[in-house]
Amino acid sequence: MLSLAYPWVLLLILAPLLLHWKKPAAHTVDAPVFPVGHWLSDLPGVTRQGNGVPRWQSLVLLLAWTLLMLALARPQHVGEQVQMPVSGRDLMLVVDISPSMEEQDMVIQGRSINRLQAVKRVLNQFIARREGDRLGLILFGTEPYVQAPLTFDLATLETLLQESGIGMAGRATAIGDAVGLATKRLRDRPQQQRVVVLLTDGANTAGEVTPDKATEIAAAAGVRLYTIGIGAESMVQRGLLGSRRVNPSRDLDENLLTRMAQQTGGEYFRARSLPELELIYETINQLEPIELDGKFYRPVTDLFFWPAGIAAALWLSLFLFRRSKGKLATTREQSGGSVNHG
């Protein structure tokens, strides 16, 4: 829908017409008329042919003035009504990318994929549903680092998640440091709902802060921890001497993850397969619903630069035309004066 921010400005379009109407009639006398450049045209009482402004030039000036007034009225395109949330959760996703996440014990459509690939697949769906929340992403191994700060730009967050790779943060698992960094990022935010979703497949093997100490800090800061232990409990491993069944999640510290969740008011979940992981994130969506205030706005796009640009182009074109015409008339006048003098 098109609209004008200052429609009253359009009244100024009539200004040139009013000035022309109010202009007093000029006193006219009969006088000989000679073309511009003639040697007699400069004598007193002689009218120079071509002194008047051609009608088409007047129309061009009037059109440029109209366009300029239209630009000052500030035309706008008002889009469809959009609902915008003004309150939501600050939710930090903390994902383990240590080498153990390369274990291919997740299955999709009969094909084995590694744990990080499964996490990326499910997290993309989870992120897309959190419209209205501010999400961030922390990746950790030996050390944690912020892959994406808290943001409403969920598309960019998904891209940064896809760019993460196994082993980028080292070969160990610093759960305590990762939770500590997530709490630090959330503690300075004004929202009351601060949530961390931690996913790992192992135990704490590195870091300066113990997981228990990091949990105490998180609880004091009002941060709720949802912990997820990922990895199958049984898989067949083939070798030179045949096949054997192993537990690929033998290093997972479920007691620690359960304790961390309970002390902060969250929950611990166990993801042994891709469907279970999908169900876990759906459950977290239900436990932490998105808060919407129901406020609406209409996106507005300014269009004033179009009439302003066309008006400027018309004036510039007319100026250049008159200038070139004036130079041509001057050249003819000089050449005519030289011939008459001879």
Secondary structure by P-SEA (a helix, b strand, c coil): cccccccccccccaaaaaaaaacccccccbbbbbccccccccccccccccccccaaaaaaaaaaaaaaaaaaabbbbbccbbbbbccccbbbbbbbbcccccccccccccccccaaaaaaaaaaaaaaacccbbbbbbbbccccccccccccaaaaaaaaaaacccccccccccaaaaaaaaaaaaccccccbbbbbbbbccccccccccaaaaaaaaaaabbbbbbbbbcccbbbbbcccbbbbbccccccaaaaaaaaaaaaccbbbbbccaaaaaaaaaaaaaaccccccbbbbbbbbbaaaaaaaaaaaaaaaaaaaaaaaaaaaaaaaaaaaaaaac
